[in-house]
Amino acid sequence: QVHVVESGGGLVQAGGSLRLSCATSVSIARFNAVGWYRQAPGKEREMVARITTGDATNYADSVKDRFTISRDNAAKRVYLQMTNVKPEDTAVYYCQVANSFWGQGTQVTVSS
């Protein structure tokens, strides 16, 4: 069992920045990919960003050039740096590990 805990969410004004953190209970070096997803009210959960063990990344078109995903295997953490945030980024953000394990999510609210 892998425990995943997200943190760093909150209320931010449009154009501002926020850094989300995902802590895991086991080494993430063993997992090929970890990622961030989000779910807005009334919408399905969607992929935001993913990163592989080789540090290859892919992003949703809506966040390219604004969000950056990174991983620290030694610290067992995954980060999502969010810049120039927009009201449409408002959602609960979830960390996913090994395509199977999820955290409880962290709320991000962007005010206009």
C-alpha positions in Angstrom: 0.0 0.0 0.0 1.3 3.4 -1.0 0.1 6.5 1.0 -0.1 9.7 -0.9 -0.7 13.1 0.7 -1.1 16.4 -1.2 -0.5 19.8 0.3 0.0 23.4 -0.8 -3.4 24.3 -2.1 -5.3 27.5 -1.1 -6.8 30.7 -2.4 -4.7 32.7 -4.9 -5.5 35.7 -7.2 -5.4 35.3 -10.9 -1.9 35.8 -12.2 -0.4 34.5 -9.0 1.6 31.4 -8.2 1.2 28.3 -6.0 3.4 25.3 -5.4 1.7 22.0 -4.7 3.6 19.1 -3.0 2.9 15.4 -2.9 4.5 13.2 -0.2 4.5 9.5 -0.6 5.2 6.7 1.8 7.6 4.7 -0.4 10.3 5.6 -2.8 8.9 6.9 -6.1 12.0 6.0 -8.0 10.5 2.6 -8.7 7.5 4.1 -10.4 7.8 4.9 -14.1 5.4 7.8 -13.9 3.8 10.0 -11.3 1.4 12.8 -12.0 -1.0 15.5 -11.0 -4.7 15.5 -11.9 -7.5 17.9 -11.1 -11.3 17.8 -10.8 -13.4 20.9 -11.0 -17.1 20.9 -9.8 -19.3 19.1 -12.2 -16.4 18.0 -14.4 -14.5 14.8 -14.8 -11.0 14.3 -13.4 -8.4 15.3 -15.9 -4.6 14.9 -16.3 -2.6 18.1 -15.6 1.0 16.9 -15.7 3.0 13.7 -15.6 6.7 12.9 -15.2 8.6 9.7 -15.8 11.7 8.3 -14.1 13.7 9.7 -17.0 12.2 13.1 -16.2 10.2 13.2 -19.4 7.1 15.3 -18.9 3.8 15.9 -20.6 1.2 18.5 -19.8 -2.4 19.3 -20.6 -2.6 21.9 -23.3 -4.4 24.2 -20.9 -1.4 24.4 -18.5 1.5 24.3 -20.8 4.1 27.0 -20.2 2.4 27.9 -16.9 2.8 24.7 -14.8 5.9 22.7 -14.1 6.0 19.2 -12.6 9.1 17.9 -10.9 10.1 14.9 -8.7 12.6 14.4 -5.9 13.1 10.7 -5.5 15.3 11.0 -2.4 12.6 13.1 -0.6 9.8 10.9 -2.0 8.0 14.0 -3.3 6.4 15.3 -6.4 5.8 19.0 -7.0 3.6 21.1 -9.2 4.7 24.7 -9.6 1.8 26.7 -10.8 2.3 30.2 -12.3 0.1 32.8 -13.9 -2.9 30.9 -12.6 -6.4 31.5 -14.0 -9.9 31.2 -12.5 -10.4 28.1 -14.7 -7.6 26.4 -12.8 -9.9 26.2 -9.7 -10.2 22.5 -8.8 -9.2 19.8 -6.4 -5.7 18.7 -7.3 -4.8 15.0 -6.8 -1.4 13.3 -7.0 -1.3 9.9 -8.6 1.5 7.3 -8.2 2.0 4.1 -10.2 -1.3 4.6 -12.0 -3.1 3.2 -8.9 -2.6 5.3 -5.8 -4.3 8.6 -5.1 -4.2 11.1 -2.3 -7.1 12.9 -0.8 -6.6 16.0 -2.9 -5.8 19.7 -2.2 -8.2 22.5 -3.1 -6.9 25.3 -5.3 -9.2 28.3 -5.7 -8.3 31.1 -8.1 -10.1 34.4 -7.7 -10.5 36.8 -10.6 
